[in-house]
Amino acid sequence: MAPDVSITRDVTFRETDAGSLALDVYEPTDGTDRPAVVFLYGGEWRGGQKGRFARWAVSFADRGYVCIEPTYRLADETTLQGMVTDVKTAIAWVRANASEWGVDPDRIAVAGHSAGAHLAVLAATTPDRDETAPDGVEASPEVAAAIGFSGVYDLRGGTEASEGGGDDGLDIIGGTGDKRERRAAAVSPVVHVEPETPPTFLAHAHDDGIVPVAASEQLVGVLQKEGRPVTTFFPETGGHEFLFSTWSVAETMDRTADFLETSL
């Protein structure tokens, strides 16, 4: 049976110097006060586009969630801080337009894969940081839960956990010396975990050849040290794209749904 889902594409949510940013909305065809999930695609902060999470969005809309997949500017258009501002603007847009889309503004989660996981968790751990707060937006970008798939959460460098966030010809951090260290810390979610950090679900395959599982394990340790709720799913195989793989997508979706059911 086909999912009973309505899809609205290319809704503009932000104007930037690089052009308009748009999002797609996947929603159940009925219901009100529904939980929402903002999905963020990956692409090493340098590529990717909305639509990568279409299968997930359809599946979770069929489960009763309003799913939003926004675009965000990439490294040739902005900084990492600019990217997380785009993400926060999308979250704030969901909250500001909650009544129109039948969303419960207190039950919004953010989820992402790879670079999108980094941005999702960074947004979740820094909702009120002035340097990444969207200008002219009154609604809060705070989320009730965060989900990271195959993410890197420490861009300060020098450890196994920071691999996958390195420079491959297009510098995503900028600066040198102390300035660079400060910028790297500012965009590293592990630095910003605090008692208010929302419940977090981290999933990462042990055989990921792009971002080592140590990246997620490090964040798990930081969350546990702060006493924050964290749920994990670390399959042995599946690689960097395990959540989109035929053999593992169903289990990954089910575990994600279980987390959201208890967190939102």
Backbone bond lengths (Angstrom), bond angles and torsions (degrees), N, CA, C in turn:
res aa  C-N    CA-C-N  psi(-1)  N-CA   C-N-CA  omega(-1)  CA-C   N-CA-C  phi
1 M - - - 1.464 - - 1.526 109.10 -
2 A 1.340 116.99 132.62 1.464 121.19 -178.97 1.523 110.25 -70.56
3 P 1.333 117.39 142.57 1.470 120.44 177.85 1.525 111.22 -59.42
4 D 1.322 117.09 142.30 1.459 122.88 178.70 1.518 108.45 -91.31
5 V 1.341 115.34 79.02 1.460 122.23 -169.98 1.520 110.16 -130.65
6 S 1.325 116.22 139.32 1.460 122.32 174.88 1.527 108.88 -105.86
7 I 1.337 116.56 136.32 1.472 121.05 -177.50 1.524 109.31 -121.68
8 T 1.329 115.67 127.77 1.464 122.38 174.63 1.518 107.65 -118.63
9 R 1.317 117.18 120.42 1.462 120.90 -173.47 1.534 111.98 -105.90
10 D 1.324 113.62 154.34 1.460 123.10 169.03 1.520 113.54 58.59
11 V 1.328 115.46 50.42 1.460 121.72 173.77 1.529 108.00 -88.50
12 T 1.309 117.75 118.76 1.469 120.64 -179.51 1.521 110.49 -70.27
13 F 1.348 115.68 129.75 1.461 119.25 178.64 1.524 113.22 -122.41
14 R 1.343 117.50 -10.98 1.460 119.22 179.49 1.522 110.50 -157.85
15 E 1.337 115.82 142.26 1.454 122.08 172.26 1.527 108.83 -106.64
16 T 1.333 117.17 131.01 1.460 122.06 179.50 1.517 109.51 -131.12
17 D 1.327 115.96 171.78 1.464 120.02 176.57 1.527 111.30 -62.14
18 A 1.340 116.18 -25.09 1.464 120.43 179.76 1.531 112.43 -88.27
19 G 1.331 116.66 -0.21 1.456 120.57 179.20 1.519 112.10 119.96
20 S 1.325 115.20 -176.28 1.459 120.81 -178.74 1.520 110.78 -76.50
21 L 1.327 115.41 144.50 1.455 121.46 173.08 1.524 107.75 -108.13
22 A 1.336 115.85 135.06 1.459 121.06 -176.06 1.523 110.38 -124.66
23 L 1.312 115.31 163.07 1.460 121.43 178.34 1.522 109.96 -138.63
24 D 1.327 114.79 159.84 1.459 122.33 174.23 1.517 108.54 -110.22
25 V 1.328 116.36 142.35 1.456 122.06 179.01 1.522 109.49 -118.39
26 Y 1.316 116.64 125.33 1.462 123.88 175.58 1.526 106.05 -112.73
27 E 1.326 117.76 124.00 1.456 118.76 -176.20 1.523 111.83 -141.37
28 P 1.335 115.74 151.97 1.460 119.17 171.46 1.524 108.73 -61.15
29 T 1.315 117.66 151.96 1.463 120.29 -176.95 1.518 113.16 -76.83
30 D 1.345 118.03 -6.73 1.456 120.19 175.45 1.520 110.11 -146.29
31 G 1.315 115.19 171.42 1.458 120.01 178.55 1.519 113.05 105.75
32 T 1.337 115.59 157.15 1.461 122.86 176.16 1.522 108.87 -136.32
33 D 1.322 115.52 167.85 1.471 121.04 179.68 1.521 111.79 49.46
34 R 1.316 115.11 48.69 1.464 120.93 -176.01 1.525 110.82 -93.97
35 P 1.336 117.90 149.90 1.466 120.09 174.28 1.521 110.23 -68.63
36 A 1.321 116.05 156.13 1.466 120.95 -178.42 1.520 110.26 -130.07
37 V 1.335 115.38 150.04 1.465 122.21 175.35 1.519 108.79 -130.00
38 V 1.320 116.69 126.45 1.463 122.85 174.23 1.523 107.48 -95.92
39 F 1.338 117.57 117.54 1.463 122.84 -177.96 1.524 110.43 -101.20
40 L 1.344 116.66 133.13 1.464 122.68 -178.73 1.522 110.61 -119.67
41 Y 1.327 116.62 119.57 1.461 122.27 178.58 1.526 111.12 -70.11
42 G 1.325 115.96 160.78 1.456 122.10 175.94 1.517 111.59 -100.41
43 G 1.346 115.27 -172.70 1.456 120.93 -179.10 1.514 112.26 146.33
44 E 1.335 116.49 27.87 1.463 122.78 177.73 1.527 112.61 60.11
45 W 1.321 118.21 27.51 1.463 125.19 -177.82 1.536 111.91 64.34
46 R 1.316 116.68 3.77 1.468 121.09 -173.65 1.530 112.65 -118.43
47 G 1.313 117.08 -10.68 1.455 121.30 -177.22 1.520 109.95 -154.39
48 G 1.318 115.71 -169.63 1.452 121.09 -179.44 1.517 111.84 98.25
49 Q 1.317 115.67 161.83 1.458 120.43 179.67 1.519 110.00 -158.98
50 K 1.320 115.29 158.94 1.458 118.55 178.63 1.524 109.76 -63.34
51 G 1.308 114.74 150.41 1.461 121.83 -172.80 1.516 111.66 114.15
52 R 1.337 116.07 -20.45 1.473 119.47 179.54 1.520 111.07 -62.65
53 F 1.318 117.10 -33.12 1.464 121.24 -178.89 1.531 111.96 -97.74
54 A 1.331 117.82 18.47 1.466 119.70 -175.99 1.523 112.05 -57.99
55 R 1.332 117.45 -44.33 1.468 120.11 -179.99 1.530 110.60 -61.75
56 W 1.319 115.84 -42.54 1.464 120.37 178.09 1.529 110.31 -64.48
57 A 1.322 116.47 -44.56 1.461 120.15 -176.70 1.526 111.11 -63.51
58 V 1.315 117.00 -42.33 1.471 120.12 177.46 1.521 110.20 -62.74
59 S 1.339 116.44 -45.20 1.460 120.59 -178.78 1.525 111.53 -61.95
60 F 1.324 117.37 -44.41 1.461 119.52 -177.15 1.529 111.95 -77.55
61 A 1.309 117.98 -28.92 1.467 118.94 171.56 1.522 109.99 -64.26
62 D 1.324 116.43 -37.91 1.463 120.34 177.00 1.527 111.57 -66.05
63 R 1.345 116.43 -22.26 1.470 121.40 177.62 1.533 111.93 -88.21
64 G 1.335 117.17 -2.81 1.455 120.46 176.22 1.512 116.10 111.12
65 Y 1.340 117.68 4.94 1.462 121.77 -179.42 1.531 110.79 -97.40
66 V 1.319 116.03 145.56 1.456 120.55 167.04 1.526 105.91 -87.50
67 C 1.326 117.19 122.16 1.472 121.60 -174.60 1.518 109.93 -112.74
68 I 1.305 115.31 133.01 1.454 121.89 -176.98 1.521 108.45 -123.88
69 E 1.333 116.26 130.02 1.471 119.81 175.55 1.525 108.60 -123.12
70 P 1.337 117.41 103.97 1.461 120.61 -178.94 1.527 112.48 -92.98
71 T 1.312 114.77 160.76 1.457 120.83 165.73 1.524 108.21 -85.91
72 Y 1.319 115.88 161.09 1.465 121.22 170.60 1.519 107.40 -145.83
73 R 1.311 116.10 154.04 1.466 119.79 -179.54 1.526 110.26 -65.95
74 L 1.318 115.02 151.55 1.459 120.90 -177.66 1.532 110.33 -105.64
75 A 1.342 115.65 -177.47 1.460 120.97 -170.57 1.522 113.94 -67.00
76 D 1.329 118.46 -20.02 1.463 119.30 176.46 1.527 112.00 -84.76
77 E 1.342 115.99 -0.26 1.458 120.15 -178.18 1.529 113.34 -121.56
78 T 1.334 117.99 -23.04 1.451 120.56 -175.52 1.523 110.31 -159.32
79 T 1.310 116.08 -178.36 1.461 123.13 177.23 1.529 109.55 -93.57
80 L 1.329 115.84 173.71 1.460 119.15 174.16 1.523 110.97 -60.70
81 Q 1.323 116.59 -37.65 1.458 119.00 177.26 1.522 110.65 -64.12
82 G 1.334 117.24 -37.22 1.459 120.03 176.39 1.519 111.76 -64.28
83 M 1.334 116.48 -37.28 1.466 119.88 178.50 1.519 111.55 -63.69
84 V 1.342 116.54 -44.98 1.458 118.63 -178.92 1.528 110.36 -69.48
85 T 1.327 118.15 -28.34 1.463 120.00 173.26 1.521 110.46 -64.27
86 D 1.330 116.90 -40.62 1.471 120.16 176.06 1.524 110.70 -60.21
87 V 1.336 115.77 -43.47 1.458 120.34 179.77 1.521 110.54 -63.54
88 K 1.325 116.94 -45.00 1.463 119.95 179.43 1.527 111.16 -63.53
89 T 1.319 116.39 -35.56 1.469 119.46 177.39 1.519 110.75 -63.89
90 A 1.338 116.89 -39.48 1.462 120.41 178.19 1.528 110.83 -64.49
91 I 1.329 116.98 -42.75 1.469 120.60 178.42 1.525 109.97 -63.19
92 A 1.331 115.87 -45.40 1.462 119.97 178.94 1.528 111.13 -62.54
93 W 1.338 117.15 -35.89 1.469 121.18 177.24 1.527 110.21 -61.23
94 V 1.330 116.71 -42.49 1.465 119.98 178.43 1.523 110.03 -59.98
95 R 1.337 116.55 -45.36 1.466 119.61 -179.18 1.531 110.88 -66.82
96 A 1.315 117.87 -42.71 1.466 121.07 -178.34 1.525 111.71 -65.92
97 N 1.322 116.92 -28.53 1.469 121.21 -177.77 1.522 112.07 -109.05
98 A 1.318 115.98 22.19 1.463 121.20 -174.61 1.524 112.34 -58.21
99 S 1.318 117.30 -43.10 1.464 118.87 -176.98 1.522 111.68 -66.61
100 E 1.330 117.16 -36.48 1.466 121.08 -179.93 1.520 111.92 -65.00
101 W 1.340 116.98 -35.37 1.457 120.96 -175.53 1.528 112.88 -103.81
102 G 1.318 116.89 7.88 1.460 119.89 177.31 1.512 113.78 67.83
103 V 1.338 116.50 37.48 1.464 122.45 -177.64 1.525 109.84 -104.75
104 D 1.315 115.83 140.49 1.457 121.27 169.95 1.529 107.12 -81.21
105 P 1.342 119.28 112.85 1.471 120.47 -174.96 1.515 114.51 -65.23
106 D 1.327 117.26 -13.30 1.463 120.56 178.20 1.523 112.45 -92.67
107 R 1.337 116.92 0.09 1.472 120.43 -178.16 1.526 110.33 -128.71
108 I 1.323 115.23 64.46 1.464 122.17 178.22 1.523 108.67 -115.16
109 A 1.324 116.44 128.25 1.467 122.49 176.35 1.519 109.19 -115.55
110 V 1.332 116.03 158.17 1.460 121.21 174.28 1.519 108.30 -125.26
111 A 1.334 116.21 137.36 1.463 121.87 -177.59 1.518 109.03 -137.78
112 G 1.336 116.11 148.14 1.455 118.63 178.86 1.506 112.51 -157.19
113 H 1.340 114.78 161.28 1.458 122.04 178.51 1.522 109.56 -115.49
114 S 1.331 116.83 133.49 1.461 123.27 174.06 1.536 110.03 59.72
115 A 1.334 118.43 -118.58 1.461 119.63 176.51 1.517 110.65 -59.20
116 G 1.325 116.83 -34.87 1.459 120.67 176.71 1.514 112.17 -65.20
117 A 1.354 117.06 -32.78 1.463 120.21 175.88 1.522 110.07 -65.72
118 H 1.324 116.38 -42.88 1.466 120.40 176.87 1.522 110.56 -57.56
119 L 1.334 116.98 -47.98 1.458 120.54 -178.16 1.524 111.73 -67.28
120 A 1.332 116.84 -37.39 1.461 120.40 179.59 1.523 110.80 -62.88
121 V 1.335 116.62 -48.87 1.465 119.74 -177.59 1.527 110.74 -71.83
122 L 1.333 117.26 -33.80 1.465 119.46 176.72 1.528 110.45 -64.00
123 A 1.325 116.83 -42.67 1.469 119.70 177.08 1.518 110.97 -62.75
124 A 1.331 116.53 -40.01 1.467 120.94 -177.60 1.523 112.41 -68.88
125 T 1.329 117.12 -32.24 1.466 120.80 -177.28 1.522 113.15 -91.10
126 T 1.339 117.77 -10.09 1.471 120.29 -178.06 1.528 111.03 -132.64
127 P 1.328 119.65 49.50 1.471 119.42 -173.59 1.523 113.71 -62.35
128 D 1.338 117.80 -28.22 1.464 120.51 -173.22 1.525 113.87 -111.61
129 R 1.319 118.50 12.85 1.466 120.01 179.96 1.527 109.80 -69.71
130 D 1.328 116.07 122.87 1.462 120.93 -172.71 1.523 112.92 -60.82
131 E 1.351 116.96 -36.35 1.473 118.80 -173.96 1.520 112.90 -71.01
132 T 1.329 117.50 -15.57 1.471 119.46 177.52 1.526 111.73 -120.31
133 A 1.331 117.49 8.55 1.460 120.18 176.88 1.527 109.34 -75.05
134 P 1.322 118.07 133.54 1.473 119.83 -179.81 1.526 111.54 -68.33
135 D 1.335 116.00 134.14 1.458 121.18 179.20 1.528 110.44 -70.48
136 G 1.324 115.22 142.69 1.452 120.29 173.78 1.509 115.15 69.19
137 V 1.330 117.69 15.71 1.460 121.73 -179.57 1.522 108.29 -114.07
138 E 1.320 116.22 117.11 1.459 120.12 -176.99 1.527 112.59 -84.07
139 A 1.316 118.07 -32.40 1.462 120.81 -177.69 1.528 110.28 -68.28
140 S 1.323 116.52 147.40 1.461 121.72 -177.84 1.530 111.15 -78.57
141 P 1.353 117.20 142.61 1.463 121.19 173.46 1.523 112.98 -90.01
142 E 1.323 117.45 12.69 1.465 121.35 -179.41 1.522 110.46 -66.11
143 V 1.331 116.20 143.89 1.463 121.05 177.91 1.524 110.02 -120.80
144 A 1.339 115.22 158.74 1.461 120.90 -179.96 1.514 112.34 -92.68
145 A 1.339 117.41 -12.95 1.466 121.23 179.86 1.521 108.72 -161.60
146 A 1.346 115.75 152.94 1.460 121.79 179.96 1.525 110.14 -131.82
147 I 1.336 115.92 144.00 1.464 121.70 -178.63 1.521 108.88 -133.57
148 G 1.330 116.06 128.82 1.456 120.61 177.73 1.517 111.62 -126.01
149 F 1.334 116.44 126.06 1.460 122.58 176.09 1.527 108.80 -111.10
150 S 1.315 117.54 122.35 1.475 122.41 173.29 1.527 112.55 56.50
151 G 1.322 116.93 39.50 1.454 119.63 -173.89 1.508 114.76 -97.07
152 V 1.342 114.96 161.13 1.464 122.50 169.90 1.522 106.38 -112.01
153 Y 1.323 117.36 130.98 1.459 121.15 -170.75 1.521 113.23 -122.26
154 D 1.321 116.79 5.93 1.464 122.01 178.46 1.521 107.55 -136.71
155 L 1.331 117.18 108.40 1.459 121.56 -178.06 1.521 112.47 -102.73
156 R 1.323 115.85 15.50 1.464 118.61 -178.77 1.517 112.49 -76.88
157 G 1.332 118.38 -17.94 1.456 122.39 175.24 1.507 113.20 83.36
158 G 1.355 113.94 166.46 1.450 119.82 173.10 1.508 116.23 91.25
159 T 1.336 118.01 -2.89 1.456 120.41 178.94 1.516 110.01 -133.98
160 E 1.330 115.91 162.76 1.461 120.10 176.72 1.522 110.60 -59.27
161 A 1.331 116.47 -36.49 1.467 120.63 -177.20 1.522 112.36 -65.92
162 S 1.326 117.84 -20.30 1.459 119.96 -178.71 1.525 112.60 -94.29
163 E 1.323 118.18 -2.70 1.464 120.38 178.16 1.521 109.45 -66.50
164 G 1.341 115.15 143.52 1.443 119.79 -176.82 1.513 111.62 102.54
165 G 1.336 115.68 -10.69 1.459 119.70 176.82 1.507 111.84 -116.09
166 G 1.337 116.71 20.39 1.458 120.73 -174.65 1.504 113.95 -81.63
167 D 1.307 115.46 177.97 1.457 123.82 -177.28 1.529 108.97 -90.46
168 D 1.348 117.16 123.79 1.463 120.17 177.32 1.520 111.26 -118.75
169 G 1.331 116.23 31.63 1.456 120.77 177.86 1.514 113.24 116.69
170 L 1.326 116.97 -18.90 1.455 121.02 177.05 1.521 107.31 -124.88
171 D 1.322 116.42 105.43 1.453 121.92 -172.99 1.526 110.40 -70.37
172 I 1.330 116.32 118.89 1.463 120.15 -176.73 1.521 112.62 -97.54
173 I 1.334 117.70 -2.44 1.462 120.40 -179.42 1.523 111.02 -111.76
174 G 1.326 116.88 -52.50 1.456 120.57 176.92 1.521 113.23 84.38
175 G 1.329 115.46 161.36 1.454 120.84 179.43 1.517 112.00 83.39
176 T 1.326 115.31 173.12 1.457 121.76 177.66 1.523 108.40 -137.27
177 G 1.326 115.26 163.11 1.454 120.77 174.58 1.511 113.86 57.10
178 D 1.345 115.37 -135.32 1.462 120.74 -177.41 1.524 111.77 -62.36
179 K 1.323 117.09 -36.49 1.466 119.45 -179.67 1.536 110.53 -62.59
180 R 1.324 115.56 -42.17 1.459 118.62 179.15 1.531 110.82 -65.63
181 E 1.329 116.42 -39.93 1.466 119.99 178.57 1.514 111.07 -61.25
182 R 1.321 116.63 -41.97 1.463 120.05 179.17 1.523 110.81 -66.12
183 R 1.323 116.82 -41.03 1.464 119.96 179.60 1.525 111.02 -65.61
184 A 1.334 116.34 -41.10 1.465 119.66 179.65 1.526 111.07 -64.12
185 A 1.328 116.87 -41.08 1.460 120.26 178.29 1.523 110.92 -65.19
186 A 1.329 116.26 -37.51 1.458 120.27 -177.73 1.527 112.36 -63.65
187 V 1.343 117.27 -26.57 1.465 120.16 -178.47 1.527 111.78 -109.62
188 S 1.338 117.09 20.21 1.465 121.94 178.02 1.527 109.19 -107.55
189 P 1.332 118.44 108.43 1.469 120.35 -177.91 1.522 114.34 -54.84
190 V 1.340 118.29 -32.01 1.476 119.12 -178.52 1.519 112.10 -61.06
191 V 1.319 117.16 -23.13 1.455 121.43 -179.22 1.530 111.63 -77.55
192 H 1.336 116.41 -22.96 1.461 120.32 -168.26 1.522 114.84 -108.08
193 V 1.322 118.28 4.28 1.465 120.47 177.15 1.527 109.03 -63.66
194 E 1.324 115.94 133.60 1.459 121.47 -177.90 1.523 108.85 -148.22
195 P 1.329 117.82 176.32 1.468 119.75 -176.91 1.530 114.42 -59.33
196 E 1.346 117.70 -20.86 1.461 120.24 -179.88 1.527 113.11 -92.21
197 T 1.325 118.42 -2.36 1.464 120.95 179.78 1.531 109.54 -58.98
198 P 1.327 118.24 132.16 1.464 120.16 -175.41 1.523 112.24 -72.49
199 P 1.333 117.20 165.89 1.469 120.43 174.33 1.526 110.44 -53.05
200 T 1.324 115.58 141.12 1.467 121.20 -172.66 1.515 110.43 -130.02
201 F 1.338 115.43 139.22 1.464 122.42 174.28 1.525 107.30 -116.22
202 L 1.336 116.86 123.77 1.459 121.78 179.71 1.520 109.09 -120.60
203 A 1.327 115.87 127.68 1.459 121.91 178.68 1.524 108.55 -128.10
204 H 1.336 116.12 136.54 1.465 120.21 -173.14 1.521 108.34 -162.51
205 A 1.319 117.75 129.15 1.463 121.21 178.61 1.528 110.49 -79.07
206 H 1.320 115.66 139.58 1.465 120.26 -179.67 1.526 112.12 -64.10
207 D 1.340 117.50 -26.37 1.466 119.09 -177.69 1.527 112.47 -98.23
208 D 1.312 118.00 20.95 1.467 121.88 176.71 1.525 109.10 -60.42
209 G 1.322 116.58 118.97 1.452 121.05 -178.28 1.515 113.79 -94.31
210 I 1.323 117.91 1.59 1.464 122.03 -179.06 1.524 110.94 -108.20
211 V 1.318 116.81 -51.71 1.462 122.30 174.98 1.524 107.13 -120.63
212 P 1.325 119.13 117.44 1.467 120.31 -177.09 1.526 112.15 -65.13
213 V 1.317 115.53 148.82 1.461 120.34 179.19 1.528 111.14 -59.86
214 A 1.321 117.27 -20.92 1.469 120.98 177.00 1.526 111.82 -57.34
215 A 1.328 117.34 -26.83 1.466 120.19 179.56 1.522 110.82 -63.56
216 S 1.334 116.07 -44.30 1.466 119.53 178.14 1.521 111.20 -74.41
217 E 1.333 116.70 -37.18 1.462 119.82 179.20 1.524 110.93 -60.97
218 Q 1.338 116.81 -37.93 1.458 120.33 177.96 1.525 110.49 -61.08
219 L 1.337 116.97 -45.92 1.459 120.22 -179.15 1.521 111.34 -65.91
220 V 1.328 116.95 -37.23 1.462 120.24 175.72 1.529 110.00 -56.03
221 G 1.339 116.16 -46.58 1.458 120.27 -179.57 1.514 112.68 -61.71
222 V 1.342 116.91 -40.50 1.465 120.62 179.62 1.525 110.33 -66.44
223 L 1.333 117.31 -43.19 1.463 121.17 179.02 1.526 111.02 -62.69
224 Q 1.324 115.95 -43.21 1.466 119.57 179.75 1.521 111.28 -65.55
225 K 1.323 117.09 -38.69 1.467 120.72 179.03 1.520 110.74 -61.41
226 E 1.348 116.84 -35.25 1.457 121.34 179.57 1.526 112.19 -85.70
227 G 1.330 116.43 0.09 1.457 120.18 179.38 1.513 114.30 73.28
228 R 1.355 116.60 24.73 1.449 120.12 -178.29 1.526 110.44 -93.15
229 P 1.333 118.55 144.43 1.464 121.53 179.85 1.530 111.03 -65.06
230 V 1.316 116.98 129.75 1.462 121.40 177.40 1.523 108.95 -142.26
231 T 1.307 115.12 132.82 1.462 123.50 178.13 1.518 107.87 -116.66
232 T 1.337 118.19 140.95 1.457 120.66 -176.16 1.521 112.32 -128.63
233 F 1.319 114.63 154.23 1.458 123.55 170.99 1.521 106.48 -144.41
234 F 1.341 116.64 105.52 1.456 122.22 -176.74 1.527 109.12 -119.87
235 P 1.336 118.55 81.53 1.461 120.21 179.15 1.519 111.28 -65.59
236 E 1.318 116.65 154.21 1.467 120.98 -178.49 1.515 112.05 -69.23
237 T 1.323 117.64 -36.64 1.462 121.62 -175.92 1.523 110.49 -130.67
238 G 1.330 114.59 169.42 1.455 120.79 178.49 1.511 113.15 130.11
239 G 1.339 116.05 -19.30 1.453 119.69 177.00 1.519 113.14 69.98
240 H 1.320 114.56 -167.37 1.456 121.51 -174.91 1.528 111.80 -65.43
241 E 1.325 116.77 -29.46 1.466 121.40 -175.22 1.520 111.94 -102.54
242 F 1.337 118.56 24.96 1.459 121.36 -171.88 1.524 113.40 -55.02
243 L 1.319 117.90 -33.75 1.462 120.75 -176.43 1.520 113.23 -70.67
244 F 1.324 116.91 -12.72 1.458 121.35 176.58 1.525 111.94 -106.70
245 S 1.340 117.41 -1.42 1.459 121.54 -177.26 1.527 110.84 -74.85
246 T 1.318 116.33 145.35 1.461 121.14 -176.52 1.521 111.54 -58.24
247 W 1.344 116.76 -43.17 1.459 119.46 -172.71 1.521 113.14 -75.62
248 S 1.334 117.91 -24.45 1.464 119.74 -172.84 1.516 114.38 -113.93
249 V 1.331 118.77 -9.27 1.457 119.14 -173.45 1.523 111.82 -63.81
250 A 1.338 117.85 -39.29 1.465 119.63 -177.72 1.523 111.47 -63.57
251 E 1.353 116.33 -45.67 1.466 118.75 179.98 1.517 111.02 -65.70
252 T 1.324 116.57 -40.16 1.463 119.60 -179.89 1.525 110.44 -64.29
253 M 1.323 117.01 -41.70 1.465 119.94 176.84 1.519 111.27 -62.41
254 D 1.325 116.83 -42.99 1.467 120.19 -178.84 1.524 111.29 -63.23
255 R 1.334 116.46 -42.98 1.472 119.49 179.58 1.529 110.60 -66.72
256 T 1.325 116.52 -37.30 1.457 120.38 176.91 1.525 110.35 -65.13
257 A 1.332 116.59 -42.29 1.466 120.74 179.07 1.526 111.30 -63.34
258 D 1.329 116.52 -39.58 1.472 120.00 177.64 1.525 110.82 -60.81
259 F 1.349 115.46 -43.07 1.461 120.00 178.69 1.524 110.90 -62.28
260 L 1.332 116.55 -47.29 1.462 119.90 -178.29 1.525 111.12 -64.52
261 E 1.312 116.45 -36.66 1.465 120.36 -179.17 1.532 111.13 -59.78
262 T 1.316 116.22 -36.45 1.478 120.34 -177.93 1.527 112.79 -91.61
263 S 1.333 117.51 -13.33 1.469 120.46 -173.34 1.516 113.86 -105.48
264 L 1.329 117.50 -23.06 1.469 120.14 -177.48 1.532 110.66 -107.23
